[in-house]
Amino acid sequence: MPLQHQHPHDQPGGHNEHHNHTFDHAHHHHNHGKPSSQKRLLLALIITGGFGVVELVGGVMTGSLALISDAGHMFTDSAALLLALIANLIGQRPANAENSYGYARAEVIGALINSLVMIALVVWIVVEAISRLMHPQPVNGMGVMIIAVIGLLVNIISAWQLSHDHDNLNSRAAMIHVLGDLLGSVAAITAGAVIYFTGWKAIDPILSVFVSMLILRSTWNLLRQATHVLMEGVPQQLNLEEIGNALATEKGVVQVNDLHVWNISGDKVALSAHIVIEKPETWPLQLKHINHMLGERYGIQHITLQATWFSIRPTRSIPIRRIPH
């Protein structure tokens, strides 16, 4: 958590730190790892992992790279879903003396690992596709279509299960894997149909690369989000200057310094700041109003504010709204 610094020019007559979460509450406010999420992840894991074996065997028997790559997606999905389930369970653990924020970032770490694995899989598919284009191999078009249609139905079921947890970053990571599988199944169906009716074998590796590029785009966006959270960057939906101005224009606020806004997890935002106020006796009411404003307007749940006031007014002028970055 960012440290609050008191500036020499403030010349405080006193200070007080206020938190809208007490120590006891900090150990109970996490709601990650809901049982419904865990059941959906487990069901999607069983369905995806089981059919991954079917697609792998079918891909080898039919000689289709599209099916083999889709089976690879299935196995990667299974690992992603397993990782998401583990992260979901870990994220449910309460905060303690060693992890004061709890284990909410387990979902972010899981999303990061999933993204890296997916990128590695895309690289493998592209390399294999180039090899297939240079050295075409026979493919059983009808067999590819039949297996791919079943795979498409399986992926639709898994995607529907995971769509209920769109606010969870790690579930979204698993969802991207499943959507990648869904696209892979569509590509495999198309490849099987083209090969069956026209005999053009190159369509199999070509469509595999096309689907991989679509998956890479979504995976790259997720990777950027996960690393942004781990780097404690300002949440993308929020503007630091706007929040600073909102604090500075609150009644009785003289200055706002050391303002920091960051994600604890994918959907939980925290803020800390040092605020110079006019009168200490008005601070409890100001704090209540500021907490409400930050929660309602910006969705910030965990707020830590350090208030400082002047015992003697300095003779020199004080900037009314100075928000350093």
Protein Blocks (a to p, Z undefined) as FASTA:
>chain_A
ZZddddfklopabdcdddfbdfklmmmmpcghifklmmmmmmmmmmmmmmmmmmmmmmmm
nopaklmmmmmmmmmmmmmmmmmmmmmmmmmpccdfklmnbjmlmmmmmmmmmmmmmmmm
mmmmmmmmmmmmmmccdddfklmmmmmmmmmmmmmmmmmmmmmmmmbmklmmmmmmmmmm
mmmmmmmmmmmmmmmmnopaklmmmmmmmmmmmmmmmmmmmmmmmmmmmnopacfkbcfk
lmmmmmmmpghiabdchiacddfblmlccdddddddfblklmmmmmmmmmmmmmmmnopa
bdcddddddfbdcfbdcdfbdcdZZ
